[in-house]
Amino acid sequence: MEPNLILTGFMATGKTTVAKLIAAKLGWEAIDLDELIESEAGCPVSEIFEKFGEKHFRELESRALVSALTRINMVLATGGGVLVREENRKLLERIFVVNLSAPWEEILKRISRDGDTRPLAGEGEERLKEIFLNRKVLYDSIARQVDTAGIAPEEVADRIVLMYEEEK
């Protein structure tokens, strides 16, 4: 298994926040895949979606994932749709991956509370739930799961570090 830790899950499940906490605990680097894409593309994810569409964004996401996986001792917070592409799922097979989840109602509450600006957050509640349900089977296919509802990010990070240390 590669000396990296990857967090997947739908938007607003805490991936970026928890990745930073885990990285601090392990003395590793925390990377947000969307931020890496923005850095490489030279514009925000929302602009990529707006100008070029989701298909183009997914291609950039796959390239950024390949680039990120050349590093070691990294905690990577992926975007909510990274598992949509089979090539991405194959890349993650030999890496310690944890899916962060939360019930739909909790996700919706977090998105509403945060005034979320992510591209798909603006699709409306009905469309967003449809995306969530379509991806759920992919999230559920990840062996390691942590439900973040009602749990402080620090505790989520502690649980994941413990899981990682027990398996390495």
N, C-alpha and C positions, 0 to 999 in steps of 0.2 A: 504494500500500500504506500502511495506517495505521501511524503510529509507535508500534506496540505489538508485543509478542512474547508468544505464548501457548504454554504447554506442556500437552500432553495425554498420555495414557497410562494404563495400568492402575495400580491402587494399588501402592505400594511400588516404583515405578520411579524415584523421586527428584524428582518435580515441584516440591514445595515447597522443598526444600533447594536445588535447582539454580536455581529462580526467584530466590531471595534472592541467590545468588552472581552471577547475571547482572545483576540490578538494581544491585548494588553496582558492578560493572564499568562499566555504562552510565550510572550516576548517575540511575537511574530508580527508580520505586516498585515494590516487590514486593507482589503481592496474591494471597492464597490464596482461591479461590472459596468453599470450604467455610467459611472464617472469615467471609467477607462474608455468606454465608447465615445463619450463626449470629448475627451482629451484627444483621441485619435481622429475623430471626425471634425473637430474644431467648432462644434455647435451643440446646443442642448438636445437631449433625446426628443423633447416635444417638437423641436424644429425638424429633426430627422423624420419623425412621423408625419408632420404636416407637409413637408416639401417632397418627401420621397416615398412615404407609405410604410406600412408595417413590414412588408416583405423585405424591403431594403434594410430596414432596421435589424431584422432577424439575421440577415447575412452579416452585417457589421457585428452583431452580438456574437455570432459563431466565431468570427475572426478574432474578436477580442478575447473570447474564452480560450481559444488555442494559445494566444499570446500570454494570457495570464497563467495558464498551466505550465509554462516554461519555468516559472518561479517555484521556489520551495519555501517552506515555513511561512505560509500565507493562509489567511482566512479570507475567503472570497464570498461576498454577498452577491448572488446572481439576481438578475431581474426575474419577475414573476413568470415570464414566458420562455425562459431558457430551455425548459424541458420539452417544449413543443417540437423542436427539431430532433429527429432521431440521432443525427450525428453528434449533437451535444450530449444526449443521454449516453451514447457509447463512450465519449471522452471521459465521462464522470464515473464509469464503472469501477475503476481501480482506485478511486479516491474516497476518502471518508466524507460522505455526504449526509447532511442532516436536513430534513424537511421541517420547516417551521409552519405550523398551521394554527388556525383559529376558526371558530364557527363563523358562518356567513354574517350573522348579525353583528358579531364583534368586529369583523373586518369593515363592514359598512359604517359602524359607529366611529372607528378609527379614521377612515377616509373622510367622513363628514366633519369630525372634530378637527382634523389637521388641515382642512381646506386644501385637500390634495391637488397637486398640479400635474401629476403623472398623466401621460397622454390617454391611457385607457380609463382613468378615473373620470374623465369628462364625457364618457360614452352614455352616461345615465345609469340609474340603478338596475333596470331590467337587463340591459345589455351587459353590464358588469357582472351580474349574477350568472348570466348565461356563460360568459367567459370563465368564471370561477368554476362552475359545474363541469364545463367541458374539460378543464385542466385537472380537475380533482383526481381523476384516475391516474394521471401522471404523478401528481404529488403523493398519492397513496402508494405508488409503486416503490417509493424510496423506503429502504428498510428501517432507517433510523428516523424517528418522528418525535417532535416536541410540540405540544399544544401550548401556545403562548398566552391564551386567554386567562386573565386574572393572575398572571405571574409576572413579577418584576423582571425586566430585561437582565439584571444582574443574576437572578436565580436561573433564568434560562441559560445564560452563559455558563454558570457553574455546572449545571446538569450536562451540558454538551462537553465541557472540558473533562468532566468525570467519565463520560461515555468514551471519549477519545483516549484518555489515559488507560482505561480498562481494556481497550481493544488493540492498542499499539504493541 
